[in-house]
Amino acid sequence: MSDNILDHIAALRSFARALCGGRDEAEDLVQETLLRAIEYSATYREGTNMRGWLCTIMRNRFYTNIKKRRRERTGADECASTNISTPGTQEWHIQGCELTQALQELPLHYREAVVIVLVMGESYIDASRLMDCDIGTIKSRVNRGRNMLKAKLGEAHQPR
């Protein structure tokens, strides 16, 4: 695995979108993560898991931002600029939107585990370190999260 931060930006974007839901908020989270990584680069040990280190920073920033949002109401929910004016018509786009919606409906601890292991391809061991829990817990969360996704998407994606 590479120690070059730039090699992990795509994975960070995927993880951020899974955490945040919105593309703009996810991009902001990636930027915050990269700024923190640069700021704290002296704490990174070469040869260790750079992606895991970056995801830990991102996860911590995400939870910090949630705490801030609870204290500060910005009115962004009512903003007209966040509404999509022309929905996509391609079937793959619709299925992608359904998957994104189903993923967002998962409880956060299942969503994190599914994204880290299944989307980003991290090992169960790395995911357990990142999420600071036992490997069995990660395996259980991934399995339950996958089953919840199958149940949510099952009706919409049955063969015709």
Summary of the structure (lengths in Angstrom):
residues: 160
radius of gyration: 16.9
end to end distance: 42.1
largest distance: 55.6
contacts: 414
relative contact order: 0.12
helix: 74%
strand: 0%
